[in-house]
Amino acid sequence: MGNSVSYFFRSLNLPTADPAIDDLRELEAPEPMERVLLACAELQPGNVYLARLPHVPVPLFPHLASRGLNWRLHEDPGQGVLLAVFRETP
């Protein structure tokens, strides 16, 4: 894992340096979006869902926003995009 990915993880204040990441790069659309939304449906404040996608998932953003979810992206050259989805702690 490159330094920029490690920095991305640290910026999320994850409880572990080696978090679980769903690799959705090989799935056909719209399955990656469906999986992200399903995984985040019960996301509790303070928790983070991580997924690796083949590209920036622009169509997903309005769906996340409408559910009160926040996200961050990290473009990882040659590896796609890391997506972190979270719900702010009140």
NUTOR-614132 format. One record per residue (C-alpha): chain; x, y, z. Coordinates in steps of 0.1 Angstrom, whole numbers, always signed. Layout:
SITE:mol:east:north:up
SITE:A:X:Y:Z
...
This chain:
SITE:mol:east:north:up
SITE:A:+0:+0:+0
SITE:A:+14:+33:-10
SITE:A:+21:+63:+12
SITE:A:-8:+83:-3
SITE:A:-32:+55:+5
SITE:A:-19:+52:+41
SITE:A:-23:+89:+45
SITE:A:-59:+86:+31
SITE:A:-67:+60:+57
SITE:A:-51:+80:+85
SITE:A:-72:+110:+75
SITE:A:-103:+89:+81
SITE:A:-93:+81:+116
SITE:A:-99:+44:+110
SITE:A:-94:+21:+140
SITE:A:-70:-1:+121
SITE:A:-41:+6:+97
SITE:A:-53:-23:+75
SITE:A:-90:-19:+71
SITE:A:-113:-43:+51
SITE:A:-120:-30:+16
SITE:A:-147:-43:-7
SITE:A:-131:-47:-42
SITE:A:-159:-39:-67
SITE:A:-137:-32:-97
SITE:A:-146:-63:-116
SITE:A:-184:-60:-113
SITE:A:-206:-47:-142
SITE:A:-227:-16:-136
SITE:A:-250:-11:-117
SITE:A:-238:-38:-93
SITE:A:-210:-17:-76
SITE:A:-235:+11:-69
SITE:A:-261:-13:-55
SITE:A:-235:-30:-33
SITE:A:-223:+3:-19
SITE:A:-258:+14:-11
SITE:A:-267:-19:+5
SITE:A:-236:-19:+26
SITE:A:-242:+16:+38
SITE:A:-279:+12:+45
SITE:A:-273:+4:+82
SITE:A:-240:+24:+85
SITE:A:-238:+38:+120
SITE:A:-223:+72:+129
SITE:A:-186:+69:+133
SITE:A:-183:+38:+111
SITE:A:-167:+38:+77
SITE:A:-174:+16:+46
SITE:A:-145:+13:+22
SITE:A:-147:+1:-14
SITE:A:-123:+0:-44
SITE:A:-140:+10:-76
SITE:A:-127:+12:-112
SITE:A:-135:+49:-115
SITE:A:-150:+79:-97
SITE:A:-187:+69:-91
SITE:A:-203:+102:-100
SITE:A:-239:+87:-103
SITE:A:-236:+73:-68
SITE:A:-231:+107:-51
SITE:A:-267:+119:-51
SITE:A:-279:+86:-37
SITE:A:-254:+89:-8
SITE:A:-263:+125:-2
SITE:A:-300:+117:-1
SITE:A:-293:+91:+26
SITE:A:-274:+116:+48
SITE:A:-241:+99:+40
SITE:A:-207:+116:+34
SITE:A:-179:+103:+13
SITE:A:-143:+108:+4
SITE:A:-123:+96:-26
SITE:A:-87:+87:-32
SITE:A:-76:+81:-67
SITE:A:-50:+54:-67
SITE:A:-32:+53:-101
SITE:A:-34:+18:-116
SITE:A:-57:+6:-88
SITE:A:-89:+26:-94
SITE:A:-105:+47:-67
SITE:A:-109:+42:-30
SITE:A:-143:+53:-17
SITE:A:-149:+59:+19
SITE:A:-185:+63:+30
SITE:A:-194:+75:+65
SITE:A:-222:+91:+85
SITE:A:-210:+120:+107
SITE:A:-212:+115:+144
SITE:A:-239:+138:+158
